Amino acid sequence: MNASHIGYAQRKIASVRNLQRTSFPIPTIDGTKKAKVLMPVLGGILTLSSQWSPVFGDTMMGHLMAGQGNERLDAGCVADCGNLWLNEDGTYSLAEETKPVTRFLLELMSRLQAVATVPMIDMRAYAKKLE
């Protein structure tokens, strides 16, 4: 992980968050269910290692905090070192830990479970953009 990796991830996440998203009513055997409320897009970064020492020091924190709004990183994993997660108050939890990739995967799955299932997408809304 380095400054250019973080900057690239922040710009890429912003481009995804700026896309138009849709939700559509869902037909089921019990009748049509209301369209699902769209949840915020989670964005993060995964790298094998970091060029900084200490990895989770002021340098990394400065680059993370530079990404605000749609550019914010919600999560990150440095595979040989540890993880970072955005807290509800806008601060980051940075932790060097054992088995960081496994811990990252389990926490990511837990956070994805909290936002439930994928909403039904209005495919025709996307098809209109092809014209």
C-alpha positions as CSV (number, residue, x, y, z in Angstrom):
1,M,0.0,0.0,0.0
2,N,1.2,3.4,-0.8
3,A,-0.1,6.9,-1.5
4,S,-0.9,6.2,-5.2
5,H,-2.8,3.0,-4.3
6,I,-5.0,4.8,-1.8
7,G,-5.6,7.7,-4.2
8,Y,-6.5,5.3,-7.0
9,A,-8.9,3.4,-4.8
10,Q,-10.5,6.6,-3.6
11,R,-11.1,7.8,-7.2
12,K,-12.4,4.4,-8.3
13,I,-14.8,4.2,-5.3
14,A,-16.1,7.7,-6.1
15,S,-16.8,6.7,-9.7
16,V,-18.9,3.8,-8.6
17,R,-20.7,5.8,-5.9
18,N,-21.6,8.4,-8.5
19,L,-23.3,5.9,-10.8
20,Q,-27.1,6.1,-11.0
21,R,-28.6,3.2,-9.0
22,T,-32.1,1.8,-9.2
23,S,-34.4,-0.4,-7.2
24,F,-37.6,-1.9,-8.5
25,P,-40.6,-3.7,-6.9
26,I,-40.0,-7.4,-6.5
27,P,-42.6,-9.9,-7.7
28,T,-43.0,-12.9,-5.4
29,I,-45.4,-15.8,-4.9
30,D,-47.0,-13.7,-2.1
31,G,-47.4,-10.6,-4.3
32,T,-45.2,-7.7,-5.2
33,K,-42.9,-6.4,-2.5
34,K,-41.9,-2.7,-2.4
35,A,-38.6,-1.6,-4.0
36,K,-35.7,-2.0,-1.6
37,V,-34.1,1.2,-0.2
38,L,-30.6,1.4,-1.6
39,M,-27.8,1.1,0.9
40,P,-24.6,3.0,0.7
41,V,-21.9,1.4,-1.5
42,L,-19.0,0.0,0.6
43,G,-15.6,0.7,-0.8
44,G,-12.2,-0.5,0.2
45,I,-8.6,-1.5,-0.7
46,L,-6.7,-4.8,-0.5
47,T,-2.9,-4.9,-0.9
48,L,-0.2,-7.5,-0.2
49,S,2.1,-5.2,1.8
50,S,2.8,-1.6,2.6
51,Q,5.8,0.7,1.9
52,W,5.3,2.6,5.1
53,S,6.8,2.0,8.5
54,P,4.9,1.9,10.7
55,V,2.2,0.6,8.4
56,F,-0.7,2.1,10.2
57,G,1.0,5.4,11.1
58,D,0.4,9.1,10.5
59,T,1.4,8.9,6.8
60,M,-1.4,6.3,6.0
61,M,-3.9,8.2,8.2
62,G,-3.2,11.4,6.3
63,H,-3.9,9.8,2.9
64,L,-7.0,8.0,4.2
65,M,-8.4,11.2,5.6
66,A,-7.8,13.0,2.3
67,G,-10.6,11.0,0.8
68,Q,-13.9,12.5,2.0
69,G,-17.5,12.2,0.7
70,N,-17.7,9.7,-2.1
71,E,-14.0,9.1,-2.1
72,R,-13.9,7.8,1.5
73,L,-12.5,4.3,2.0
74,D,-14.7,2.1,4.3
75,A,-12.3,-0.7,4.6
76,G,-8.8,-1.9,3.9
77,C,-6.5,-4.8,4.3
78,V,-2.7,-5.0,4.1
79,A,-2.4,-8.8,3.7
80,D,0.9,-9.2,5.6
81,C,0.0,-6.8,8.4
82,G,-3.5,-5.9,9.4
83,N,-6.8,-4.1,8.6
84,L,-8.5,-0.7,8.7
85,W,-12.2,0.0,9.1
86,L,-14.1,3.3,9.0
87,N,-16.1,3.9,12.2
88,E,-19.5,5.5,12.3
89,D,-18.0,8.7,13.7
90,G,-15.7,9.1,10.6
91,T,-12.5,8.0,12.3
92,Y,-10.6,4.8,11.4
93,S,-9.7,1.8,13.4
94,L,-6.3,0.7,12.3
95,A,-5.0,-2.6,13.7
96,E,-2.0,-4.8,13.1
97,E,-3.2,-8.4,13.7
98,T,-2.5,-12.0,13.0
99,K,-4.3,-13.6,10.0
100,P,-5.3,-10.2,8.6
101,V,-6.9,-11.5,5.4
102,T,-9.1,-14.0,7.2
103,R,-10.2,-11.4,9.8
104,F,-10.8,-8.9,6.9
105,L,-13.0,-11.4,5.1
106,L,-15.1,-12.3,8.1
107,E,-15.6,-8.6,9.1
108,L,-16.5,-7.8,5.4
109,M,-19.0,-10.6,5.3
110,S,-20.6,-9.4,8.5
111,R,-20.9,-5.8,7.2
112,L,-22.4,-7.1,3.9
113,Q,-24.9,-9.2,5.8
114,A,-26.0,-6.1,7.7
115,V,-27.2,-4.5,4.4
116,A,-29.1,-7.7,3.5
117,T,-29.9,-8.8,0.0
118,V,-29.3,-7.2,-3.4
119,P,-32.2,-5.1,-4.6
120,M,-34.1,-5.9,-7.7
121,I,-32.6,-3.8,-10.5
122,D,-34.7,-2.0,-13.1
123,M,-32.9,-3.3,-16.2
124,R,-34.9,-1.1,-18.5
125,A,-33.5,2.0,-16.8
126,Y,-30.0,0.8,-17.8
127,A,-31.1,-0.2,-21.3
128,K,-32.3,3.4,-21.9
129,K,-28.7,4.5,-21.4
130,L,-27.6,2.4,-24.4
131,E,-29.5,4.5,-26.9
